[in-house]
Amino acid sequence: QEQLVESGGGLVQPGGSLRLSCAASGFTVDYYAICWFRQVPGKEREGVSCISADDGRSYYANSVKGRFTISRDNAKNTVYLHMNSLNPEETAVYYCATPRRARWTPQWPPSKYEYDYWGQGNRVTVRV
């Protein structure tokens, strides 16, 4: 049974950093694309960053390029999102997700409807 478990969210000051973790079970992350989405209250869920299967190619929303880094640790079967220089407007619930299809190359921007398995969400609050 495919499952994603997220951790690492919390309260951070503006300009601070957090690392989110997405631990997978029931599948091997190096064979599947994984994307991070975030949802601000009252707004649509949007793609933040993705990592492709096999080659680990990364994709980022323009708003986070240079500040966020997605990575994969195959030994731990976990994908991470390192977030630096966080802004208050990036307060949101962050989700990781993966499609049913193995070895699929993500399109940018990702559509939430293309992703079948989701973590429970991690709330990130950026404020003083």
Order of alpha helices (4+ residues) and beta strands (2+ residues): beta-beta-beta-beta-beta-beta-beta-beta-beta-beta-beta
